Amino acid sequence: MTKLFFLGTSAVIANQERDNTSILLSAAENKILIDAPGSLLVKLAKLKIDYRQIKDIFLTHSHPDHIYGLVSLLHSRYRLNDQIRIFAHPKTINLVRSLRRLFKLEDINKYPKIIYGQVSINHKDPFYDSRDISAWAFKVKHSLDSLGLRFFFKKTKISLVHCSDTAKSEVLIEAARDCDYLIHDCFAPVKFFNKYPQLVKMHTSSLTLGKIASKVSPRVLIPIHFTSEVKYSFNTVLKEIKRNFSGKIILPKDLDILRLI
């Protein structure tokens, strides 16, 4: 059984209901953490997930709201004598190395041994291939080290694309085309992009997301990474998406669990 655990669904400014975006992907023996903000151990405990089961971490980019909880997670593995694989863009990996050095987490007799997997930006060749899951990476329009991820679950034949923070991108549309599930940046309704045009270069409005989804044709669209810096209704988000996309839409909340079928 393949499940998504939404540990956070917010953009950079978290609020009482939503923490920064992070997802745990669980399939058979695999538990993959996608991004590492916030107090991860608290959220995992609420979902009755043993934090020691997380062996693979994918970091989509190096912005603080996607990585600042990693230090605490590594520190919590004190004296467990285990290892963690961290997959990311080389720039992001360099930051992780610096953080481990700064917080004195490099001693493998005390803390986890870290195996780094530098992700090549090539959505044709998997950078991760286990018995149950293959994963590919592609470039998205946000920062120099930002990655989108495409997963294929071998037993169920289900495909999932997670775009992280991104503006509209033809590379993204091609990499995500015809996936079963599309998790995509949905920062705010379009009126805020008209008011703050600089957002267009880094994020996606709900209106634009509907246009992207109409080209990708996912079976299920999952908007995520909602800003709380401005006030708006999620009904507005849905209405804007539905102007161009007629498929199924799921708006996740923090600590929601979604079974992929």
C-alpha positions as CSV (number, residue, x, y, z in Angstrom):
1,M,0.0,0.0,0.0
2,T,1.4,3.4,-1.0
3,K,0.5,6.4,1.1
4,L,1.3,10.1,1.3
5,F,1.5,11.8,4.7
6,F,1.3,15.5,4.4
7,L,3.5,16.8,7.2
8,G,3.1,20.4,6.1
9,T,1.3,22.3,3.3
10,S,2.3,25.9,3.7
11,A,4.6,28.2,1.9
12,V,7.4,30.1,3.8
13,I,5.1,31.7,6.4
14,A,3.5,29.0,8.4
15,N,0.4,29.6,10.5
16,Q,-1.7,27.9,13.2
17,E,-3.1,25.4,10.7
18,R,-0.3,24.8,8.2
19,D,3.4,24.3,8.6
20,N,6.0,24.5,5.9
21,T,5.6,22.0,3.1
22,S,6.9,18.5,3.6
23,I,5.7,15.0,2.6
24,L,6.4,11.5,3.7
25,L,6.0,8.9,1.0
26,S,5.5,5.3,2.2
27,A,5.5,2.3,-0.1
28,A,6.2,-1.2,1.2
29,E,9.6,-1.0,3.0
30,N,10.4,2.5,1.6
31,K,9.8,5.6,3.6
32,I,11.0,8.7,1.8
33,L,10.9,12.1,3.4
34,I,10.5,14.9,0.8
35,D,11.9,18.1,2.3
36,A,12.6,18.6,6.0
37,P,11.2,21.7,7.7
38,G,9.7,22.2,11.1
39,S,9.5,19.8,14.0
40,L,9.4,16.6,12.1
41,L,9.5,14.3,15.1
42,V,6.3,15.8,16.6
43,K,4.4,15.4,13.3
44,L,5.6,11.9,12.7
45,A,4.6,11.0,16.3
46,K,1.1,12.4,15.7
47,L,0.9,10.1,12.6
48,K,2.2,7.1,14.6
49,I,5.3,6.8,12.4
50,D,8.6,5.8,13.9
51,Y,11.1,8.5,12.9
52,R,13.9,5.8,12.9
53,Q,12.3,4.2,9.8
54,I,13.2,7.1,7.6
55,K,16.3,6.1,5.7
56,D,15.9,8.2,2.5
57,I,15.5,12.0,2.3
58,F,14.9,13.9,-0.9
59,L,15.6,17.7,-0.7
60,T,14.0,19.7,-3.5
61,H,16.1,22.8,-2.9
62,S,18.1,24.7,-0.3
63,H,15.7,27.4,0.8
64,P,15.3,27.5,4.6
65,D,11.6,26.6,4.7
66,H,12.5,23.2,3.0
67,I,15.5,22.2,5.1
68,Y,15.7,23.8,8.5
69,G,14.3,20.8,10.4
70,L,17.0,18.5,9.0
71,V,19.5,19.3,11.7
72,S,17.1,18.3,14.5
73,L,16.2,15.1,12.7
74,L,19.8,14.1,12.3
75,H,20.5,15.0,15.9
76,S,17.6,12.9,17.1
77,R,19.4,9.8,15.7
78,Y,22.1,10.0,18.3
79,R,23.7,6.6,19.1
80,L,21.4,4.7,16.8
81,N,24.3,3.5,14.6
82,D,22.3,3.8,11.4
83,Q,22.7,5.6,8.1
84,I,20.6,8.0,6.0
85,R,20.7,8.6,2.3
86,I,20.2,12.2,1.3
87,F,19.4,13.0,-2.4
88,A,19.6,16.5,-3.7
89,H,21.2,18.9,-6.1
90,P,25.0,19.4,-5.5
91,K,24.4,22.9,-4.2
92,T,21.9,21.6,-1.6
93,I,24.2,18.8,-0.6
94,N,27.0,21.3,0.0
95,L,24.7,23.2,2.4
96,V,23.8,19.9,4.2
97,R,27.6,19.2,4.6
98,S,28.1,22.7,6.1
99,L,25.2,22.3,8.5
100,R,26.5,19.0,9.8
101,R,29.9,20.5,10.3
102,L,28.5,23.6,12.0
103,F,26.4,21.6,14.4
104,K,29.0,18.9,14.9
105,L,26.9,16.1,13.5
106,E,29.7,14.5,11.5
107,D,30.9,11.9,14.0
108,I,29.5,8.6,12.7
109,N,30.2,6.9,16.0
110,K,27.5,9.3,17.5
111,Y,25.3,10.3,14.6
112,P,24.0,8.7,11.4
113,K,26.4,8.0,8.6
114,I,25.2,10.1,5.7
115,I,25.4,8.8,2.1
116,Y,24.9,11.6,-0.4
117,G,23.2,11.0,-3.7
118,Q,23.8,13.9,-6.1
119,V,20.7,14.1,-8.3
120,S,21.3,14.5,-12.1
121,I,18.6,16.7,-13.7
122,N,17.5,14.1,-16.2
123,H,13.9,12.9,-16.1
124,K,14.8,9.9,-18.4
125,D,17.3,8.2,-16.1
126,P,16.3,7.4,-12.5
127,F,18.5,8.6,-9.7
128,Y,16.8,6.3,-7.2
129,D,15.8,2.8,-7.9
130,S,14.6,0.3,-5.2
131,R,12.6,-2.8,-5.4
132,D,9.4,-0.8,-5.1
133,I,10.1,2.7,-6.3
134,S,12.0,4.5,-9.1
135,A,12.5,8.3,-9.0
136,W,13.6,10.8,-11.6
137,A,14.4,14.5,-11.3
138,F,13.9,17.5,-13.6
139,K,14.5,21.2,-13.3
140,V,11.8,23.6,-12.1
141,K,11.7,27.4,-12.2
142,H,12.4,28.6,-8.7
143,S,16.0,28.7,-7.6
144,L,19.3,27.4,-9.2
145,D,19.1,24.1,-7.3
146,S,15.3,23.5,-7.4
147,L,14.2,20.0,-8.5
148,G,10.9,18.4,-9.4
149,L,10.5,14.7,-8.8
150,R,8.7,11.9,-10.7
151,F,8.0,8.6,-8.9
152,F,6.9,5.3,-10.3
153,F,5.6,2.6,-7.9
154,K,6.4,-0.7,-9.5
155,K,3.8,-2.9,-7.8
156,T,0.8,-0.6,-8.4
157,K,2.1,1.0,-11.6
158,I,1.1,4.4,-10.2
159,S,3.1,7.5,-11.1
160,L,3.4,10.6,-9.0
161,V,5.0,14.0,-9.7
162,H,6.0,16.4,-7.0
163,C,7.0,19.8,-8.4
164,S,7.9,21.6,-5.1
165,D,8.1,25.4,-5.5
166,T,7.9,26.4,-9.1
167,A,6.7,28.8,-11.7
168,K,5.1,27.5,-14.9
169,S,7.6,25.6,-17.0
170,E,7.4,23.6,-20.2
171,V,10.1,21.3,-18.9
172,L,7.8,20.5,-16.0
173,I,4.7,20.0,-18.1
174,E,6.6,17.5,-20.3
175,A,8.1,15.7,-17.3
176,A,4.8,15.4,-15.5
177,R,2.6,14.6,-18.5
178,D,0.0,11.9,-18.0
179,C,1.0,11.2,-14.4
180,D,-1.6,9.7,-12.0
181,Y,-1.0,12.2,-9.2
182,L,0.4,15.8,-9.6
183,I,1.5,17.6,-6.5
184,H,2.1,21.2,-7.5
185,D,2.9,24.7,-6.1
186,C,-0.3,26.7,-5.7
187,F,0.9,29.8,-3.9
188,A,-2.2,32.0,-4.1
189,P,-5.1,33.2,-6.4
190,V,-4.1,35.1,-9.5
191,K,-5.0,38.6,-8.2
192,F,-2.0,38.5,-5.9
193,F,0.3,37.6,-8.8
194,N,-1.1,40.7,-10.6
195,K,-0.4,42.8,-7.6
196,Y,3.1,41.3,-7.0
197,P,4.3,40.4,-10.5
198,Q,7.7,39.1,-9.2
199,L,5.9,36.0,-7.9
200,V,5.4,34.8,-11.5
201,K,9.1,34.0,-11.8
202,M,9.1,31.7,-8.7
203,H,5.6,30.4,-7.9
204,T,2.3,29.4,-9.5
205,S,-1.2,31.0,-9.1
206,S,-4.2,28.8,-8.8
207,L,-5.4,30.1,-12.2
208,T,-2.1,29.1,-13.9
209,L,-2.1,25.8,-12.1
210,G,-5.4,24.9,-13.8
211,K,-3.8,25.7,-17.2
212,I,-0.8,23.5,-16.3
213,A,-3.0,20.6,-15.2
214,S,-5.0,20.8,-18.4
215,K,-1.8,20.1,-20.3
216,V,-0.4,17.5,-17.9
217,S,-3.8,15.6,-17.6
218,P,-3.1,14.0,-14.2
219,R,-5.8,11.7,-12.8
220,V,-5.6,13.6,-9.5
221,L,-4.3,17.2,-8.9
222,I,-3.0,18.0,-5.5
223,P,-2.3,21.8,-5.0
224,I,0.1,22.5,-2.2
225,H,2.5,25.2,-0.7
226,F,-0.2,27.8,0.0
227,T,0.9,31.2,1.2
228,S,-0.6,32.7,4.4
229,E,0.9,36.1,3.8
230,V,-2.3,37.3,2.2
231,K,-6.0,36.5,2.9
232,Y,-8.0,34.5,0.4
233,S,-10.6,31.7,0.3
234,F,-9.8,28.2,-0.8
235,N,-13.1,28.3,-2.7
236,T,-11.4,30.9,-4.9
237,V,-8.4,28.6,-5.3
238,L,-10.7,25.8,-6.5
239,K,-12.8,28.0,-8.8
240,E,-9.6,29.3,-10.5
241,I,-8.2,25.8,-11.0
242,K,-11.5,24.5,-12.4
243,R,-11.7,27.2,-15.0
244,N,-9.2,25.2,-17.0
245,F,-9.1,21.7,-15.3
246,S,-12.1,19.4,-14.9
247,G,-10.3,16.5,-13.2
248,K,-10.3,15.4,-9.6
249,I,-8.7,17.9,-7.1
250,I,-7.6,17.2,-3.5
251,L,-6.7,20.1,-1.3
252,P,-4.6,18.6,1.5
253,K,-4.4,19.8,5.1
254,D,-1.5,19.2,7.5
255,L,-1.4,15.6,8.8
256,D,-3.7,14.4,6.1
257,I,-3.1,10.8,4.8
258,L,-3.7,9.9,1.1
259,R,-3.7,6.4,-0.1
260,L,-2.6,6.2,-3.8
261,I,-4.9,3.9,-5.7
